[in-house]
Amino acid sequence: MTIQFNDETFRDDYTFTNSERAIKRFPFPFHEDSYMYSVNMEQHQGGPEGSIYEKRFDVDEHYISEMKDRALVLDEDPLRCQSLPHMTLAGWDLLELIMVSKSEDYPDLFELHRDGNNWHWINKPLGIEQKFVFMDESTLPYGPMEYITRQTQGDFALLDQRDENLWMDAGMVTTQADWSLDFDIGMNFFEWHAPVPKAHEMGIFKRALKFLLNIQQGMPARRLNWTMTVNPLLDTSPENYHKWGAQKTTLTPENVGQKQYLRVELQTFFRLPRSNGMVFPIRCYLISLEDLVTIPKWGRRLHRVIRDVPEELATYKGFIDNRPLIVDYLSKFDDGAPTSDGVWPD
Amino acid sequence: MSAGTNKIDVVVTDIVPLNELVTRFKFERADGGLLPTFSGGAHTVIEMKDGETTRLNPYSLMSDPADRHAYTISVRRDDAGRGGSLFLHKNVRIGDEMVISYPVNLFALDLRARKHLMIAGGIGITPFLAQIKQLSATNGRFELHYACRNQALGSYVDDLTTAHPNNVHVYFDDDGQALDLENLLDGQPLGTHIYICGPKGMINWVRDTAERLGWPREAVHYEEFLAPQSGKPFTVKLAKSDLEFEVGEHQSLLEAIEAAGVDAPYLCRGGACGQCETDVLEADGEILHRDHWLEDDEKESGKKIMPCVSRFEGRIIVLDR
């Protein structure tokens, strides 16, 4: 498999595009014509060939450009990457998990050669070659978590497990849907989910935590989450709200198809063997409404979901003001025909 | 989801009797590959085909977590038990093929601790052996207090005192040696975490003493696996699976459910982790709760049961499974 990497931006002139292949493999998150929270988790043990579920860490055409965008965010705000002192071992766990997975899943792009603790890592797309000693921080240019997540798409929350809870004690967060690592660091599962409406009353978080605490080595899990973003922005952070928040007011009936994006997160969960911690990678996929409606089933269904989603959710997800515009646009692609079950195109 | 669904085929490559009661077993991957790394305190569930019965017993991994070539466990023979340890002692030979689960850790080190204070009783030493190896490799500070009956039954006493002469303290009951617990807990530096593995009485003693001395609950960790106890046979009905069968005298409810071909969730099989919690739809009789997972009010409600260790006495129990 060869990937043609895009040269594109996620800011200023927004040259981000999805190829036809990227549109076809987009993780459309709605399996029916309506949406409500659920503990929608399943095993993360591969998926259909070519789909974003196939590999443990999906690498796609946006890889190089996403990594450039991450470096820009970190230059401006180093606090997007933090690790409390007891999380270094979990950082090594994560480095090992990603290097082993990528070198096995994409042997043409990544290589890992191990001789005891002397490791040799080759990342061809980014042109990186690094010899280092595993578990010796002084042999890498950054700490282990920062080193490997500067080379891996998606945000990463590194969680400590203790006292029957999970604690957000480290992370690399530059492509987030309006939450802040700097604010959440050190919080437990219930604390960092406190702003989410409705789900607490539904008992969602209690059940989700119970599920997560029991995820074992070799048994990773995954789920999807979604929101709406104006412009193909990766960094929709509270820290930079003054830069992107106002862009939400630039939607018009003429530009909504190009400027309004459905933002889907593939969230995966892996138990980390040495630290007994967990890593929670949150990978962001963006698709413009204009591209999305090229799959007729998705156009019909998204119209129905956005139209009917409860007001609290639309407010929390930040698109309540633009909902009429979005629904108007999507209604043109909904002929009322029935849709088939499941997320895949017909 | 049962942790046991992720399994590893292994071969027994070494069996070493340590003393009258304890024998060590070594497992390597049957395909010659490497085993998963793990964290100190983790256990594996070993499958034993004992005639008609399949037993799944958890044992703490005691080998170096960084050594991926082999896992070792130490098993104390329990002559009064239901047979798992006896099976390992009497029936398992070098070269035998067995199936074990991926490592699961319900007794992990708190990596924030400035000092790890370990208190072991008897065969409760095994998880600490792996934790000590992990801490030694990362310059972690630990201190072990290990109580056992006497020198002859003190598994790994010599290894530990030789390797860590300043960090290991051993107490032989037969010589009247006893841990001065209050004094020990009183003198610990801020940021110390306590870990206890041993008989129930010891765990309660340390937890109660720590609580009385004002230790924060989060700084006191313990692991106690209960072995399922035998009891009177009883009839169980699984509503979802539409099955009805007997649970034998020496069989646990969970084992009987598995023997009926139903894939029920579990992790520790010792009443500790909560994974196998099952809703009771009807119970014409008395549930004998033996776990330490359910809250007292849940036990009294008669609506929940932990089938790994708890039993039933009466006409029939109907489960939502």
HADDOCK unambig.tbl for C-alpha pairs under 7 A between the chains (distance, minus, plus):
assign (segid A and resid 86 and name CA) (segid B and resid 111 and name CA) 5.46 0.50 0.50
assign (segid A and resid 86 and name CA) (segid B and resid 112 and name CA) 5.27 0.50 0.50
assign (segid A and resid 162 and name CA) (segid B and resid 110 and name CA) 6.96 0.50 0.50
assign (segid A and resid 163 and name CA) (segid B and resid 218 and name CA) 6.18 0.50 0.50
assign (segid A and resid 216 and name CA) (segid B and resid 3 and name CA) 6.66 0.50 0.50
assign (segid A and resid 216 and name CA) (segid B and resid 104 and name CA) 6.46 0.50 0.50
assign (segid A and resid 217 and name CA) (segid B and resid 102 and name CA) 6.60 0.50 0.50
assign (segid A and resid 273 and name CA) (segid B and resid 37 and name CA) 5.82 0.50 0.50
assign (segid A and resid 273 and name CA) (segid B and resid 38 and name CA) 4.72 0.50 0.50
assign (segid A and resid 273 and name CA) (segid B and resid 39 and name CA) 5.93 0.50 0.50
assign (segid A and resid 274 and name CA) (segid B and resid 37 and name CA) 6.48 0.50 0.50
assign (segid A and resid 274 and name CA) (segid B and resid 38 and name CA) 5.21 0.50 0.50
assign (segid A and resid 274 and name CA) (segid B and resid 39 and name CA) 4.60 0.50 0.50
assign (segid A and resid 275 and name CA) (segid B and resid 39 and name CA) 5.96 0.50 0.50
assign (segid A and resid 276 and name CA) (segid B and resid 39 and name CA) 6.03 0.50 0.50
assign (segid A and resid 276 and name CA) (segid B and resid 105 and name CA) 6.99 0.50 0.50
assign (segid A and resid 276 and name CA) (segid B and resid 108 and name CA) 6.91 0.50 0.50
